[in-house]
Amino acid sequence: MKLLFITDNFPPEVNAPATRTFEHCQLWVREGAEVTVLTCVPNFPQGKVYPGYKNKPFQIEYLDGIKVIRVWSYMSANEGFLKRIIDYFSFAILSTIAGLFIKTDIIVATSPQFFAAAAGRWLSFLKRKPWIMEVRDLWPESIKNVGVLNDGMILSFFEWWEKRLYLTARRIVVVTDSFKDYIIKRGIKAEKIYVIKNGANPQLFAPRPKNPELIEKLHLQGKFVISYIGTHGMAHKLDFIFHCASKIKNPVFHFLFIGAGAEKNNLLRLKEEMKLDNVTMIDPVPKDDVPDYLSCTDISLIPLRKSELFKTVIPSKIFETSAMKIPILLGVEGESKAIIEEFGAGLCFEPENEEDFLQKLNTLYTDKNLYEQYRNGCAELAKSFDRKTLALRMYEVLQTTLTGVNIKTRV
């Protein structure tokens, strides 16, 4: 099987879409597929070309048996709606042109940002090949919910376009049950939608002793560390966490934020204004280094702003930190909360509820027996969401799409 995978994010970028795509493609290559990934030059989230790369019209490299074709795109930091739209659209156009010259049996295109999915649809039409749409984010619904785009002609157009993509895809792969329910309500047949949730790579994310060099470097000796590793975006409501941190008087608590995003500069200013000595902020680190930083962590913090939409999401951080047996403090309702409570992998606080957050944090610190129970719950959770198993299930969807056989996924 020759497979063309279109994605806006791919290693050395370290966000969740890049990681999921790379690890899935690695396994599919081992299963015998010829995988070509069509992507842009790595630049997320700062909008700056990574060292060792140039933003050229066309370049090829190979990563672990995967042929990676990178095309030029207009680059913008993960901030500013108009510039980001130009960024996304330029990639869709250039990837469509490049894709015309790539031999393939099947096309997969993934969100977030459905302009990559649009390229999959265009190439499917032009090459007369089936395509699968992987939905990792309900776009444009997500940008509407964070206040970037209000009701109007532009939003209506994007929603019309979104439905056209759902209708034309041979099959749709979603990462949560709630996403499937949403798409069904948009008038799409349930039998073409498959749920393949996120997971963790247990070879990379596994329990390990605290890294003494990092502890010393970050001045975390004797601290109870609450970490957030990932995008600092509008959806994550990290300013709420900063305000909570300002209320904590016990010097043993320390917050570690690793990453970048649209809100990073605002958060840096807020930290300075509030004189938060119990907050450390550093830039993104390579994916292979993340487990070392997580090893310094006592609690994994996973917040989102309070929104009906975010009840449908399952942040991938849940699975990676669970694989390292780090209890979770979750500020997300809906499916995510149900998973944490089912496995007993941590505590959940009501999003943007300061009193609830502080109470749950204090419980995790003071109740040592409960903390150990949550560590064990994390191990069970990670076992149930092994990335290899999930990638094989998606590979089954790819194979049966070519044969026209209907299957029922077990996720």
Secondary structure, 3 states (H helix, E strand, C coil): CEEEEECCCCCCCCCHHHHHHHHHHHHHHHCCCEEEEEEECCCCCCCCCCCCCCCCCEEEEEECCEEEEEECCCCCCCCCHHHHHHHHHHHHHHHHHHHCCCCCCEEEEECCCCHHHHHHHHHHHHHCCCEEEEECCCCCHHHHHCCCCCCCHHHHHHHHHHHHHHHHCCEEEECCHHHHHHHHHCCCCHHHEEECCCCECCCCCCCCCCCHHHHHHCCCCCCEEEEEECCCCHHHCHHHHHHHHHHCCCCCEEEEEECCCCCHHHHHHHHHHHCCCCEEEECCCCHHHHHHHHHCCCEEEEECCCCCHHHHCCCCHHHHHHHCCCCEEEECCCHHHHHHHHHCCEEECCCCCHHHHHHHHHHHHHCHHHHHHHHHHHHHHHHHCEHHHHHHHHHHHHHHHHHCCCCCCCC
